[in-house]
Amino acid sequence: MRELTPEERSQADSKGGVVVQNVAGAAAKAGIQPGDIVLSINGEPVTKTEQLRALVAKAGKHIAVLIERDAARIFVPIDLG
């Protein structure tokens, strides 16, 4: 994962977000794909990779991830086990 560049942020019309570069495990099983932009975790906006990791760590066994893919915003539920 990495933060959006200013150009990507402008194209996505977003103030934040983190770009998925590689995906594995529970996220891959849930349908997250490279290139998806993670906008929020459980309703909390995501702007940095460290913030995303902290939100996932405190979330428990399930999270709701809002992603942007091909100009569409989609909620993806992920079971962390």
C-alpha positions in Angstrom: 0.0 0.0 0.0 1.0 3.6 -0.5 -0.5 7.0 -0.2 -2.1 8.7 -3.2 0.1 11.2 -5.1 -1.4 14.7 -5.4 -2.2 13.9 -9.0 -4.0 10.7 -8.1 -5.9 12.4 -5.4 -7.1 15.0 -7.9 -8.2 12.4 -10.4 -10.0 10.4 -7.7 -11.6 13.6 -6.4 -10.6 12.6 -2.9 -8.8 14.2 0.1 -7.2 10.9 1.1 -6.9 7.3 0.4 -4.4 4.6 0.1 -3.6 2.7 -3.1 -3.5 -1.1 -2.9 -0.4 -2.4 -4.7 -0.3 -6.0 -3.7 -3.1 -8.0 -2.1 -3.2 -11.4 -0.3 -5.0 -13.2 2.5 -8.4 -12.0 3.7 -8.4 -8.9 1.5 -7.8 -11.0 -1.6 -10.5 -13.4 -0.7 -12.9 -10.5 -0.2 -12.2 -9.2 -3.7 -9.8 -6.3 -3.0 -7.6 -5.8 -6.1 -4.4 -4.0 -6.9 -5.2 -0.4 -8.0 -8.1 -0.1 -5.6 -8.1 3.0 -3.5 -9.0 2.4 0.2 -11.0 5.5 1.3 -12.2 4.3 4.7 -12.2 1.5 7.2 -15.4 1.1 9.4 -16.4 4.6 8.5 -13.1 6.2 9.4 -11.4 8.0 6.5 -7.9 6.7 5.6 -5.2 9.1 4.4 -1.9 7.2 5.3 -0.8 3.6 5.4 0.1 3.7 9.1 -3.4 4.9 9.8 -4.9 2.1 7.8 -2.8 -0.5 9.7 -3.9 1.0 13.0 -7.6 0.9 12.1 -7.3 -2.7 11.0 -5.4 -3.7 14.1 -8.1 -2.3 16.5 -11.1 -3.4 14.4 -11.5 -7.0 15.6 -12.6 -9.8 13.4 -14.6 -7.9 10.7 -14.1 -4.6 8.8 -16.0 -2.7 6.2 -13.7 -1.2 3.7 -14.9 1.6 1.3 -12.9 1.4 -1.9 -12.9 3.3 -5.1 -12.5 1.2 -8.3 -13.0 2.5 -11.8 -14.8 5.7 -10.5 -17.2 3.6 -8.5 -17.3 3.5 -4.7 -17.9 0.0 -3.2 -18.1 -1.3 0.4 -16.2 -4.6 0.8 -16.8 -6.6 4.0 -13.6 -8.4 5.1 -13.5 -11.2 7.7 -10.2 -11.1 9.4 -10.7 -14.4 11.1 
